[in-house]
């Protein structure tokens, strides 16, 4: 038996639909106390402001993994050189999160997808209707590839690559899509299993 | 050391895919650093090397990825790997399934098994790994069913909060690595 305990989150309202609203996240395990964090822990956050986030202070319990995870994430999504436009990397993240059922992750990346693409209605339709939503051929190809890389057994095949090429993705863009959808299979599992989303007080 | 993703996909230096991966050199470097931090950490803490490789082998088997399974299983005693393979064969299913918070999304609830290790598996794996495998199966196939009670089961089996963070990262990282390897493998076959 471990003497550690799970946490009971304070009274909150759990979101019951996929949304682009800002959400909170409440941990089920004790994050590190700021006062107990060494330089090594702080460095693992990469962005110092993340010390305010219970999610990142919980993951900081294994600092080297957190730092490597975060730097992988940032390059997949923020590196502006070539490849898939940012909006569509975010679309792949939102579609993956929608399918896995991570309401928190979907909210963050649907907001980014909507901001960068300006296609608010299409992004909202993905959230409302799910991964079968009517979008346009290019976005539907990206969503279908994300689904094939997420659902088990994995079904991503040459037909997905051909469909992506037909809508204008080059090899580097397809590699970015693979990176973005795969990364959200990492992120969704942490977010879903270590705590619970909550609506923000109005 | 060799980049694990390159090695599992079979990406040769100077190939087209090598050049594409080089455009995301930070992601490539830190995916590898994630591997190193999980499997060759500076300090093992409360999660042993065998436990780390056993969980990875189980995740790879659940995904039906024999090459990745073999890579992690190579570090395990043969008897332990046989026990893992037997459990994975019985545990493998389709995903993702699970329930949503009660409300409009409940129509999308998809039922599926809550799996646990067999008695024979429990004898071979011990209670700590048996609890971790039950949690791993949930994370792989129905992560939206996660709850504080799943974490309490891990604490009850002797995993600390620090250990659970590492175990969660192991399963989640493998969920990423396996998909990148599979996806890049398909892309490579079309180049």
Interface residues (C-beta under 8 A of the other chain):
Chain A: X1 X2 X4 X5 X6 X7 X8 X14 X15 X16 X17 X18 X28 X29 X30 X58 X59 X61 X62 X64 X65 X67 X68 X69 X71 X72 X74 X75 X76 X79 X81 X82 X83 X99 X100 X101 X102 X103 X130 X149 X150 X151 X152 X153 X154 X156 X157 X158 X160 X161 X162 X171 X172 X174 X175 X176 X178 X179 X181 X182 X183 X185 X186 X187 X188 X189 X190 X192 X193 X194
Chain B: X16 X17 X20 X21 X23 X24 X25 X26 X27 X29 X30 X31 X33 X34 X36 X37 X38 X41 X42 X45 X62 X63 X64 X93 X94 X95 X96 X98 X100 X101 X102 X103 X104 X105 X108 X138 X139 X140 X141 X143 X144 X146 X147 X148 X149 X150 X151 X152 X155 X156 X158 X159 X160 X161 X162 X163 X164 X165 X166 X168 X169 X171 X172 X173 X175 X176 X177 X178 X179 X180 X182 X183 X184 X186 X187 X189 X190 X191
